[in-house]
């Protein structure tokens, strides 16, 4: 793409280039902004809050404990397996301060999924919420994990409220299955002990790994995208450049309902608004829409991010339309396609346009974003972020013309190093500095991009990536299954749902039995919602199942 030509489409306030080396690491940014915004509120959760100054102190105490008590060294892997809560940012920044590489883990993972990620990432220590400790207990002996820090949902909500919340969660709602991890230490004890220990600053540079962020990538099993400090610093500069004309430092409150272990919320909410001196309102359980709306009514929020299903859910929850949207400046959709009816109704109800962005885990994640000053929803994913090149490639390796569809390739300082310990998979997607996304897109004569299809067979359920290979492997584990294939089918609420086609070994196999088997081995959003039995599946002449025919 000709940069001079494309630059004409950019809003004048948005820089066309950013300095990816402005800060040597996320830690350097953390130090700058916790000092600059020391008295501002950094995070709010369930009525409790933590200031930038308090966060710096608690994260440093956490880092000191990791160094002194656990003996963790620069580059060791530290997993975080908690929902949105004040514990997350404390542990996140604490681990980074200690020079560790953070491995984000979905708390809803099954034992099989958790074991794979902990082993693949070579995780040495982790923080886990006790609600899911039973899952860890089942696999910990098969993983390299040596140290476990345990937390309860109410641990940072204050002495009285925290005790009440923990009591309700454990004894009334019975949300904590019995577990046995005798060597685990408690989160609050870690902070109390670390407060009196010596923290040793770690020298970090842009090439050091900040995150192993797991994704299926374009194909196959879940892989760890290696995101360096430079990748993250660059993407934060890119995100900030795109939205800063709308934002005012020290005065923003962003609603963070998507989980922080997901790259979208991690970068767009937690880290980007940190650089703005903003406040993240952490929603622990956004699926409880009535309580979510009740929580929103308490705060003058200025920004909100989410996936299409989240926005649609809010619009259909009684009371949402009665909220005060007078302070709302920015609504940002990503993770899956924003649907036109949702975008139009959102504008009608809230008075703000629903911006659509496009990103990938491998790009930290921001690649393109609708300009903030675009008048109306246009179905595009906008323009490339600052310092980002995007091109559309034909299958024959030549560049597509304007308006012609092809695979979207991305180049910029936010593109990952590669997949952890998977050189072959890395070589498949990284080509001379370009990342081949696997998504089919077009570019118009203004430089705006639109996603039209997916080259890969990935299914997107409410913004989460679901990979057919994994589902098919789980189905194949069932003794009654001969062959199976998984595809995504359109769904008005979640964008897509998983449908499986099964050839059974006998007529005794039931849909109920298959779904139960999948529930035992897969996170809920990956579990098939539709099952169709067939006598045979369409295949190529070499025996490969043709998913596209099933779709």
Residue pairs with C-beta under 8 A, 6 or more apart in sequence:
1 384
1 389
1 390
1 391
1 443
1 447
3 16
3 389
5 447
6 383
6 384
6 447
7 16
9 371
9 383
9 446
9 447
9 448
10 16
10 371
10 383
11 245
11 371
11 372
11 373
13 244
13 245
14 241
14 242
14 245
14 371
14 386
15 241
15 386
16 386
16 387
17 386
17 387
18 234
18 237
18 238
18 241
18 386
18 387
18 413
19 237
20 206
20 230
20 233
20 234
20 237
20 387
20 413
21 206
21 230
21 233
22 233
22 237
23 29
23 32
23 233
24 204
24 205
24 206
24 229
25 96
25 204
25 205
25 206
25 208
25 210
25 229
25 233
26 96
26 210
26 229
26 232
26 233
26 271
27 96
27 97
27 202
27 204
27 229
28 204
29 233
29 236
29 274
29 275
30 56
30 59
30 93
30 96
30 97
30 274
31 56
33 52
33 274
33 275
33 277
34 42
34 52
34 53
34 55
34 56
35 56
36 277
37 52
37 249
37 250
37 277
38 51
38 52
38 53
38 56
39 51
39 52
39 53
40 51
40 52
40 250
40 277
40 279
41 49
41 50
41 51
41 52
41 279
42 49
42 50
42 51
42 52
42 54
42 55
42 89
42 274
42 279
42 280
43 49
43 50
43 55
43 86
43 89
43 279
43 280
43 282
44 279
44 280
44 281
44 282
44 299
45 84
45 85
45 86
45 156
45 157
45 281
45 282
45 284
46 85
46 154
46 157
46 161
46 165
46 284
47 157
47 161
48 86
48 156
48 157
48 158
48 161
49 279
50 58
50 86
50 89
50 90
50 156
52 277
55 89
55 90
55 93
56 93
57 195
58 90
58 94
58 191
59 89
59 90
59 92
59 93
59 94
59 97
60 94
60 97
60 194
60 199
61 94
61 190
61 191
61 194
61 195
61 197
61 199
62 90
62 91
62 93
62 94
62 95
62 97
62 98
62 190
62 191
62 194
63 94
63 95
63 97
63 98
63 194
63 199
64 194
64 195
64 197
64 198
64 199
65 190
65 191
65 193
65 194
65 197
66 72
66 78
66 94
66 95
66 98
66 100
66 125
66 194
67 98
67 197
67 199
67 200
68 194
68 197
68 198
69 190
69 193
69 194
69 197
70 125
70 146
70 147
72 78
72 98
72 100
72 124
72 125
72 147
73 99
74 98
74 99
74 100
74 202
74 204
74 208
75 99
75 100
75 101
75 208
75 209
76 100
76 101
76 124
76 125
77 100
77 101
77 103
77 121
77 122
77 123
77 124
77 212
78 91
78 95
78 98
78 100
78 101
78 102
78 103
78 123
78 124
78 125
78 126
78 127
79 102
79 103
79 104
79 105
79 117
79 118
79 121
79 123
79 125
79 126
79 127
79 128
79 145
80 88
80 91
80 92
80 95
80 102
80 103
80 104
80 105
80 126
80 127
80 261
81 105
81 106
81 107
81 109
81 114
81 126
81 127
81 128
81 129
81 132
81 136
81 261
82 88
82 91
82 107
82 127
82 128
82 129
82 151
82 261
83 107
83 129
83 153
83 259
83 284
83 285
84 256
84 257
84 259
84 260
84 265
84 282
84 283
84 284
85 129
85 151
85 153
85 155
85 156
85 282
85 284
86 156
86 157
86 282
87 127
87 129
87 151
87 155
87 156
87 187
88 260
88 270
88 282
89 260
89 270
89 280
90 156
90 191
91 127
91 149
91 187
92 102
92 260
92 270
95 102
96 102
96 210
97 199
97 201
97 202
98 202
99 202
99 204
99 208
101 209
101 210
101 211
101 212
102 210
102 211
102 212
103 117
103 118
103 121
103 123
103 126
103 211
103 212
103 214
103 224
104 211
104 213
104 214
104 260
104 261
104 262
104 263
104 266
105 114
105 117
105 118
105 126
105 214
105 261
106 113
106 259
106 261
106 523
107 128
107 129
107 131
107 132
107 261
108 132
108 523
108 524
109 117
109 132
109 135
109 523
110 135
110 520
110 521
110 522
110 523
111 135
111 138
111 139
112 521
113 222
113 522
113 523
114 135
114 136
114 139
115 139
115 142
115 143
116 221
116 222
117 123
117 214
117 222
117 224
118 126
118 139
118 143
118 144
118 145
119 142
119 143
119 144
120 214
120 222
120 223
120 224
120 420
120 421
121 212
121 214
121 224
121 420
122 144
123 143
123 144
123 145
124 144
124 145
124 146
124 147
125 145
125 146
125 147
125 148
125 149
126 136
126 145
126 147
126 148
126 149
127 149
127 150
127 151
127 187
128 136
128 148
128 149
128 150
128 151
129 150
129 151
129 152
129 153
130 150
130 151
130 152
130 170
130 176
130 179
131 153
131 169
131 175
131 176
131 177
133 150
133 176
133 179
133 181
133 184
134 177
134 178
134 179
136 145
136 148
136 179
136 181
137 179
137 180
137 181
140 148
140 181
147 183
147 185
148 181
148 183
148 184
148 185
149 184
149 185
149 186
149 187
149 190
150 181
150 184
150 185
150 186
150 187
151 186
151 187
151 188
152 162
152 166
152 169
152 170
152 176
152 187
153 165
153 166
153 169
153 284
154 161
154 162
154 163
154 164
154 165
154 166
154 169
155 162
155 166
155 186
155 187
155 188
156 162
156 187
156 188
157 165
169 175
169 176
170 176
204 229
205 229
206 228
206 229
206 230
206 233
207 228
207 229
207 230
208 228
208 229
209 226
209 227
209 228
209 229
209 417
210 227
210 228
210 229
210 231
210 232
211 225
211 226
211 227
211 232
211 266
212 224
212 225
212 226
212 227
212 420
213 224
213 225
213 227
213 263
213 266
213 361
214 222
214 223
214 224
214 225
214 361
215 222
215 223
215 225
215 263
215 360
215 361
215 362
215 465
216 222
216 223
216 458
216 465
216 467
216 469
216 470
217 223
217 225
217 361
217 362
217 419
217 425
217 429
218 428
218 429
218 436
218 437
218 438
218 455
218 456
218 458
219 425
219 428
219 438
219 456
219 467
219 469
220 425
220 467
220 469
221 467
221 469
221 470
222 467
222 470
223 419
223 420
223 422
223 425
224 419
224 420
224 421
225 361
225 362
225 416
225 419
225 420
226 416
226 417
226 418
226 419
226 420
227 364
227 416
227 417
228 416
228 417
230 413
231 364
231 413
231 414
231 415
231 416
231 417
232 267
232 271
232 364
234 364
234 387
234 412
234 413
234 414
235 267
235 363
235 364
235 365
235 366
235 385
235 413
235 414
236 267
236 271
236 272
236 275
237 386
238 366
238 385
238 386
238 387
238 388
238 412
238 414
239 267
239 268
239 272
239 366
239 385
240 272
240 275
240 276
241 385
241 386
242 366
242 369
242 372
242 385
242 386
243 272
243 330
243 332
243 372
244 276
245 372
245 373
246 329
246 330
246 372
247 276
247 278
247 302
247 303
247 329
247 330
249 276
249 277
250 276
250 277
250 278
251 277
251 278
251 302
252 273
252 276
252 277
252 278
252 279
252 302
252 303
252 329
253 278
253 279
253 281
253 299
253 300
253 301
253 302
253 303
253 327
254 269
254 273
254 278
254 279
254 280
254 281
254 301
254 302
254 303
254 304
254 305
255 281
255 283
255 296
255 301
255 303
255 304
255 305
256 265
256 269
256 270
256 280
256 281
256 282
256 283
256 305
257 283
257 286
257 292
257 304
257 305
257 306
257 310
258 264
258 265
258 269
258 286
258 305
258 306
258 307
258 310
258 335
258 463
259 265
260 266
260 269
260 270
260 282
262 335
262 463
262 464
263 359
263 361
263 364
263 365
264 305
264 307
264 334
264 335
264 359
264 365
264 463
265 305
267 364
267 365
267 366
268 305
268 332
268 334
268 357
268 366
269 280
269 305
270 280
273 279
273 280
273 303
274 280
278 303
281 295
281 299
281 301
283 292
283 295
285 291
285 292
286 292
286 310
289 313
289 314
289 317
290 317
290 318
290 319
292 314
292 317
293 314
293 317
293 318
293 319
293 320
293 323
294 319
296 320
296 323
297 319
297 323
297 324
300 324
300 326
300 327
301 327
301 328
302 327
302 328
302 329
302 330
303 328
303 329
303 330
303 331
303 332
304 328
304 330
304 331
304 332
305 331
305 332
305 333
305 334
306 314
306 331
306 332
306 333
307 333
307 334
307 335
307 336
307 462
307 463
307 495
308 333
308 336
308 337
308 338
308 339
308 342
308 463
308 495
309 336
309 462
309 463
309 493
309 494
309 495
310 462
310 463
311 331
311 333
311 338
311 342
311 346
311 354
312 339
312 342
312 493
313 493
314 320
315 321
315 342
315 345
315 346
315 349
320 349
321 349
325 349
325 350
325 351
325 352
328 350
328 351
328 352
329 352
330 352
330 355
330 372
331 346
331 350
331 352
331 353
331 354
331 355
332 354
332 355
332 356
332 357
332 369
333 343
333 354
333 355
333 356
333 357
334 356
334 357
334 358
334 359
334 365
334 463
335 460
335 462
335 463
335 464
336 460
336 462
336 463
336 495
337 356
337 451
337 495
338 354
338 356
338 377
339 495
340 377
340 379
342 354
343 353
343 354
343 356
343 377
344 377
346 352
346 354
347 353
347 354
347 376
347 377
353 374
353 375
353 376
353 377
354 377
355 369
355 370
355 372
355 374
355 382
356 369
356 370
356 377
356 380
356 381
356 382
357 366
357 368
357 369
357 370
357 381
357 382
358 367
358 368
358 369
358 381
358 382
358 449
358 451
359 365
359 366
359 367
359 368
360 367
360 410
360 435
360 437
361 416
362 415
362 416
362 429
362 435
363 410
363 412
363 414
363 415
363 416
363 435
364 414
364 415
364 416
365 414
366 385
366 414
367 384
367 385
367 388
367 390
367 410
367 412
367 414
367 437
368 381
368 382
368 383
368 384
368 385
368 388
368 390
368 449
369 381
369 382
369 383
369 385
370 378
370 380
370 381
370 382
370 383
371 382
371 383
374 382
378 448
379 450
380 444
380 448
380 449
380 450
381 441
381 448
381 449
381 450
381 451
382 448
382 449
383 447
383 448
383 449
384 390
384 412
384 447
384 449
385 412
385 414
387 412
387 413
388 410
388 411
388 412
388 414
389 410
389 411
389 412
390 408
390 409
390 410
390 411
390 443
390 449
391 399
391 408
391 409
391 434
392 399
392 400
392 404
392 405
392 406
392 407
392 408
392 409
392 441
392 442
392 443
393 399
393 400
393 406
393 407
393 408
393 409
393 436
394 400
394 404
394 406
395 406
395 407
400 406
400 442
400 443
402 443
402 444
402 445
403 442
403 443
403 444
403 445
404 442
405 440
405 441
405 442
405 452
405 453
406 440
406 441
406 442
407 436
407 437
407 438
407 439
407 440
407 441
407 455
408 437
408 439
408 440
408 441
408 449
408 451
409 431
409 434
409 435
409 436
409 437
410 434
410 435
410 437
411 433
411 434
411 435
415 430
415 433
415 435
416 435
418 426
418 430
419 425
419 426
428 436
429 435
429 436
429 438
430 436
438 454
438 455
438 456
438 458
439 451
439 453
439 454
439 455
439 456
440 451
440 452
440 453
440 454
440 455
441 449
441 450
441 451
441 452
442 449
442 450
442 452
443 449
443 450
444 450
457 467
457 468
457 487
457 547
458 465
458 466
458 467
458 468
458 488
459 465
459 466
459 467
459 468
459 486
459 487
459 488
459 496
459 498
460 466
460 488
460 495
460 496
461 488
461 494
461 495
461 496
461 497
461 498
461 525
461 526
462 494
462 495
462 525
463 495
464 525
466 488
466 498
466 525
466 526
468 485
468 486
468 487
468 547
470 522
470 526
471 484
471 486
471 498
471 500
471 518
471 522
471 526
471 528
472 484
472 485
472 486
472 500
474 517
474 518
474 521
474 522
475 481
475 484
475 486
475 500
475 502
475 514
475 517
475 518
476 484
477 517
477 521
478 509
478 513
478 514
478 517
479 505
480 504
480 505
480 506
480 508
480 509
480 513
481 502
481 503
481 504
481 505
481 509
481 514
482 503
482 504
482 505
483 502
483 503
483 536
483 537
483 545
484 500
484 501
484 502
484 503
485 500
485 501
485 537
485 545
485 547
485 550
486 498
486 499
486 500
486 501
486 528
486 547
487 498
487 499
487 500
487 501
487 547
487 550
487 551
488 496
488 497
488 498
488 499
488 551
489 496
489 497
489 499
489 530
489 551
490 496
491 497
491 529
494 525
497 529
497 530
498 526
498 527
498 528
498 529
498 530
499 528
499 529
499 530
499 531
499 532
500 514
500 528
500 530
500 531
500 532
501 532
501 533
501 534
501 537
501 550
502 509
502 514
502 531
502 532
502 533
502 534
503 533
503 534
503 535
503 536
503 537
504 533
509 533
511 531
511 533
514 528
514 531
515 527
515 528
515 531
518 526
518 527
518 528
519 527
537 545
537 546
537 550
538 545
538 546
538 549
538 550
539 545
539 546
540 546
